[in-house]
Amino acid sequence: MHIRFIKPAETHALRQQVLRPGQPLEEMEWSKDRASGNFHLGVQEEEDLIAIASFFRERNEFLRGWIQYRLRGMATAPRHQGKGFGTRLLQFGMGHLRDMKADLLWCNARENAVGFYARAGFKGEGQTFLIEGIGIHHLMYHRL
Ligand SMILES: CC(C)(COP(=O)(O)OP(=O)(O)OC[C@H]1O[C@@H](n2cnc3c(N)ncnc32)[C@H](O)[C@@H]1OP(=O)(O)O)[C@@H](O)C(=O)NCCC(=O)NCCS
């Protein structure tokens, strides 16, 4: 397996399969995907992309940090979950962000993924909240 920078369009299939089942593929392109400073990473296993994560230059008003990035669209293909790929992808992304002198990574973590982020060293902030159509989320962050 290896980790590489991927194009926004390469995220679409896994976003749909893992994060937005039932939604059309055309809706898997998100508005900030191609904005300057944002980047996408994937875990490549032979022919297949098996995990993805997107990193957006975006501030969260509840958190301190000069150069904040937001983690979005973190997903591992179902049959590869729990094998450490998500963690390796996250670590690679945070290494790159440190090289870029970013000082904070945050995300709105789905309730089911809070444990995953906590193991990776993220801390929770504030109350949980509902994102319509997706479920309960918790703001989490990791200083870099
Ligand atoms: C959450 C997700 C991205 C994690 O990726 P992954 O490749 O399965 O994660 P890893 O295998 O690196 O897991 C690392 C550790 O976290 C644990 N873990 C993984 N998913 C977990 C979860 N949902 N809750 C609690 N712990 C979890 C693993 O058991 C592992 O623990 P260990 O190191 O003690 O063995 C993946 O499970 C996924 O795509 N889930 C569905 C989509 C989703 O919820 N994405 C997050 C949106 S905010």
The ligand as an SDF file (V2000), in Angstrom:
LIG
                    3D

 48 50  0  0  0  0  0  0  0  0999 V2000
  -13.7550    5.9360   10.8540 C   0  0  0  0  0  0  0  0  0  0  0  0
  -12.8820    5.3210    9.7660 C   0  0  0  0  0  0  0  0  0  0  0  0
  -12.4810    6.3900    8.7540 C   0  0  0  0  0  0  0  0  0  0  0  0
  -11.6170    4.7560   10.4440 C   0  0  0  0  0  0  0  0  0  0  0  0
  -10.7570    4.2210    9.4450 O   0  0  0  0  0  0  0  0  0  0  0  0
  -10.1020    2.7920    9.6280 P   0  0  0  0  0  0  0  0  0  0  0  0
   -9.1640    2.5900    8.4960 O   0  0  0  0  0  0  0  0  0  0  0  0
  -11.1740    1.7850    9.8420 O   0  0  0  0  0  0  0  0  0  0  0  0
   -9.3380    3.0390   11.0180 O   0  0  0  0  0  0  0  0  0  0  0  0
   -8.1040    2.2610   11.6530 P   0  0  0  0  0  0  0  0  0  0  0  0
   -8.1180    0.8370   11.1900 O   0  0  0  0  0  0  0  0  0  0  0  0
   -6.8850    3.0420   11.3930 O   0  0  0  0  0  0  0  0  0  0  0  0
   -8.4850    2.3390   13.1770 O   0  0  0  0  0  0  0  0  0  0  0  0
   -7.5550    2.7550   14.1360 C   0  0  0  0  0  0  0  0  0  0  0  0
   -8.0490    2.4090   15.4960 C   0  0  0  0  0  0  0  0  0  0  0  0
   -9.3190    2.9800   15.7400 O   0  0  0  0  0  0  0  0  0  0  0  0
  -10.2510    1.9420   15.9870 C   0  0  0  0  0  0  0  0  0  0  0  0
  -11.4610    2.3270   15.3200 N   0  0  0  0  0  0  0  0  0  0  0  0
  -11.7020    2.3340   13.9980 C   0  0  0  0  0  0  0  0  0  0  0  0
  -12.9420    2.7810   13.7580 N   0  0  0  0  0  0  0  0  0  0  0  0
  -13.4710    3.0490   14.9780 C   0  0  0  0  0  0  0  0  0  0  0  0
  -14.7070    3.5400   15.4130 C   0  0  0  0  0  0  0  0  0  0  0  0
  -15.6750    3.8230   14.5550 N   0  0  0  0  0  0  0  0  0  0  0  0
  -14.9200    3.7030   16.7500 N   0  0  0  0  0  0  0  0  0  0  0  0
  -13.9420    3.3970   17.6290 C   0  0  0  0  0  0  0  0  0  0  0  0
  -12.7400    2.9480   17.2820 N   0  0  0  0  0  0  0  0  0  0  0  0
  -12.5240    2.7640   15.9760 C   0  0  0  0  0  0  0  0  0  0  0  0
   -9.6540    0.6780   15.4310 C   0  0  0  0  0  0  0  0  0  0  0  0
  -10.1170   -0.4720   16.1240 O   0  0  0  0  0  0  0  0  0  0  0  0
   -8.1980    0.9240   15.6710 C   0  0  0  0  0  0  0  0  0  0  0  0
   -7.8560    0.6650   17.0160 O   0  0  0  0  0  0  0  0  0  0  0  0
   -6.4770   -0.0660   17.3920 P   0  0  0  0  0  0  0  0  0  0  0  0
   -5.4000    0.8160   16.8360 O   0  0  0  0  0  0  0  0  0  0  0  0
   -6.5160   -0.1470   18.8700 O   0  0  0  0  0  0  0  0  0  0  0  0
   -6.5630   -1.3970   16.7070 O   0  0  0  0  0  0  0  0  0  0  0  0
  -13.5930    4.1600    9.0330 C   0  0  0  0  0  0  0  0  0  0  0  0
  -13.9530    3.1710    9.9670 O   0  0  0  0  0  0  0  0  0  0  0  0
  -14.7980    4.5790    8.2360 C   0  0  0  0  0  0  0  0  0  0  0  0
  -14.6860    4.8760    7.0420 O   0  0  0  0  0  0  0  0  0  0  0  0
  -15.9820    4.5950    8.8660 N   0  0  0  0  0  0  0  0  0  0  0  0
  -17.2150    4.9580    8.1850 C   0  0  0  0  0  0  0  0  0  0  0  0
  -17.2180    6.4050    7.7160 C   0  0  0  0  0  0  0  0  0  0  0  0
  -17.0140    7.3850    8.8470 C   0  0  0  0  0  0  0  0  0  0  0  0
  -17.6770    7.3410    9.8510 O   0  0  0  0  0  0  0  0  0  0  0  0
  -16.0660    8.2970    8.6110 N   0  0  0  0  0  0  0  0  0  0  0  0
  -15.7600    9.3480    9.5540 C   0  0  0  0  0  0  0  0  0  0  0  0
  -16.6200   10.5250    9.2870 C   0  0  0  0  0  0  0  0  0  0  0  0
  -16.3600   11.7960   10.5230 S   0  0  0  0  0  0  0  0  0  0  0  0
  1  2  1  0
  2  3  1  0
  2  4  1  0
  2 36  1  0
  4  5  1  0
  5  6  1  0
  6  7  2  0
  6  8  1  0
  6  9  1  0
  9 10  1  0
 10 11  2  0
 10 12  1  0
 10 13  1  0
 13 14  1  0
 14 15  1  0
 15 16  1  0
 15 30  1  0
 16 17  1  0
 17 18  1  0
 17 28  1  0
 18 19  1  0
 18 27  1  0
 19 20  2  0
 20 21  1  0
 21 22  1  0
 21 27  2  0
 22 23  1  0
 22 24  2  0
 24 25  1  0
 25 26  2  0
 26 27  1  0
 28 29  1  0
 28 30  1  0
 30 31  1  0
 31 32  1  0
 32 33  2  0
 32 34  1  0
 32 35  1  0
 36 37  1  0
 36 38  1  0
 38 39  2  0
 38 40  1  0
 40 41  1  0
 41 42  1  0
 42 43  1  0
 43 44  2  0
 43 45  1  0
 45 46  1  0
 46 47  1  0
 47 48  1  0
M  END
$$$$
